[in-house]
Amino acid sequence: METPRFKTLDDVDAAGKRVLVRADLNVPMQDGQVSDATRLRAVATTLSELSQKGARVAVISHFGRPKGVHVPGMSLVPVVSALATAADVGDIAFADDCVGGVAATAIEALQNGQVVVLENLRFHPGEETNDGDFAAALGALADLYVNDAFSCAHRAHASTEGITHHLPTYAGRAMEAELKALAGALDTPEKPVGALVGGAKVSTKLDVLLNLVKRVDHLLVGGAMANTFLFAQGVNVGRSLHEPDLAATAREVIAAAEAAGCTLHLPSDFIVAADLAVGVETQEVAADAIPPEMMALDVGDQTIEAYSSAVETCRTLVWNGPLGAFEIDPFDAGTRAVSVVAAARTEEGLLNSVAGGGDTVAALAKAGTIDYFSYISTAGGAFLEWLEGRDLPGVVALGVKG
């Protein structure tokens, strides 16, 4: 995907304007309260800047999967106070609908600098079907549209793609930062470029792997998907999680890497155990010496050293997925050790490191290295589709033509 040129808040004369901001307020809840405000903090900079510029700001978002009907338990009402705290824009109003008279009245009632949250977009079936009339109804509410939800950019919905046909369109600050970070990692990277891809299954990341081998100098494979690659090369992986039916696919990736001049790194040793459990007895064995009753659950010391050395040669690193079953000690050791190297080089200004994906964020947070990476994406599906090289509808819609 080639990142398009796009307008940002630097190009917006917001004073007195009605600005519709697409945010991702689909946050985790516990006992009626927001339990993780990461996504709220992500849009805070945009809301604060627009407020300070004197805009009248209406925030739109989905929440959950109500499938086009009004589900009271999926209302955005409980998110409003948490968003106000995160954005520091004073009290935030709420409207019981995201289109029509209710929404329009709520926006017209705003003073310059004030913010209102409109009700869940997905209460309307037209949101997910990118219905033209629904997109037009959204567009009728405002003078300008700002997309600050990269995590939703992989879906061509009314609030991410359709609306851009009705309003001048800009990237919010979080969207701008994400696109610049991703472009710097794969579109215009400083070489050599490395990619570390882990996780359970080759099947979920096949397109990622096939795209990356054409774009990076080093591809480091970890997690259970590495077992499938070894199995494809005739290695007995014991009881380790792997996908025997994807052996031919793994060989396809190996061949593609060779054809592209990409060095493919696979584990040379593992930490194995009979069960994935706390306190289980472990052994360190060569990759081709896994006992038949054992499972490979993390990479071993030789692999850590080899992967760390590869990272040390890179100027750009993309990271998606853990190297082992990091949730249970001591199978987080490989991820921690290699991430420490990446973090140190980043802090020294020698590496541009971009990481993303739910498990990746959790693994790096557990390792204590997450704050040292150049950029952390929490976008999930959108980040994965970007790694696959796909054009994301919500990003394409931001593009400045000509």
MOURMO-V442989 format. One line per field, one symbol per residue. ss: DSSP state (H for helix, E for strand, C for the rest). phi: phi as a letter, one per 40 degrees, with the letter a starting at -180 (. if undefined). burial: I if it has 16 or more other C-alpha atoms within 10 Angstrom, else O. A space follows every 10 residues. Layout:
ss->???
phi->???
burial->???
This chain:
ss->CCCCCECEHH HCCCCCCEEE EECCCCCCEE CCEECCCHHH HHHHHHHHHH HHCCCEEEEE CCCCCCCCCC CHHHCCHHHH HHHHHHHCCC CEEEECCCCH HHHHHHHHCC CCCCEEEECC HHHCHHHHCC CHHHHHHHHC CCCEEEECCH HHCCCCCCCC CHHHHCCEEE ECHHHHHHHH HHHHHHHCCC CCEEEEECCC CCCCCHHHHH HHCCCCCEEE ECCCHHHHHH HHCCCCCCCC CCCHHHHHHH HHHHHHHHHH CCEEECCCEE EEECCCCCCC CEEEEECCCC CCCCEEEEEC HHHHHHHHHH HHHCCEEEEE CCCCCCCCCC CCHHHHHHHH HHHHHHHCCC CEEEEECHHH HHHHHHHCCH HHCCEEECCC HHHHHHHCCC CCHHHHCCEC CC
phi->.ccccacbcc cbccdgccbc bcbbccbcba fgbccacdcc cccdcccccc cccgcbbbcb acagbcfgbc bdcbccdccc cccccccfbg cbcabcabag cccccccccc cdgcbbbccd dccbcccccf cccccccccc cacbbbcbbd cbccbcbccb bdcccbbdbb cccccdcccc cccccbcbcc ccbbbbbbhc bcdcbdcccc ccccbbcbbb bbgccccccc dccgccbgcc cabdcbcccc cccdcccccc gcccbbcbab cbacacacgc cbbbbcdcbc ddcbbcbacc cccdcccccc ccccbbbbba hccacccbcc ccccdccccc ccccccccgc acbbbahdcc dccccccgbc ccccabcbcg dcccccccgc ccdccdccdc cg
burial->IOIOOIIIIO OIOIIIIIII IIIIIIIIOO OOOIOOIOII IIIIIIIIII IOIIIIIIII IIIIOIOIOI OOOIIIIOII IIIIIIIOIO OIIIIOIIIO OOIIOIIOOI OIIIIIIIII IIIIOIIIOI IIOIIIIIIO IIIIIIIIII IIIIIIIIII IIIIOIIIII IIIIIIIIIO IIIIIIOOIO IIIIIIIIII IIOOIIIIII IIIOIIIIII IIIIIIIIII IIOOOIIIII IIIOOIIOII IOIIOIIOOO OIIIIIIIII IIIIIIOOOO OIOIIIIIOI IOOIIIIIII IOIIOIIIOI IIOIIIIIII IIIIIIOOOI IIIIIIIIII IIIIIIIOOI IIIIIIIOII IIIIOOIOII OIIIIIIIII IIIIIIIIII OIIIIIIIIO OO
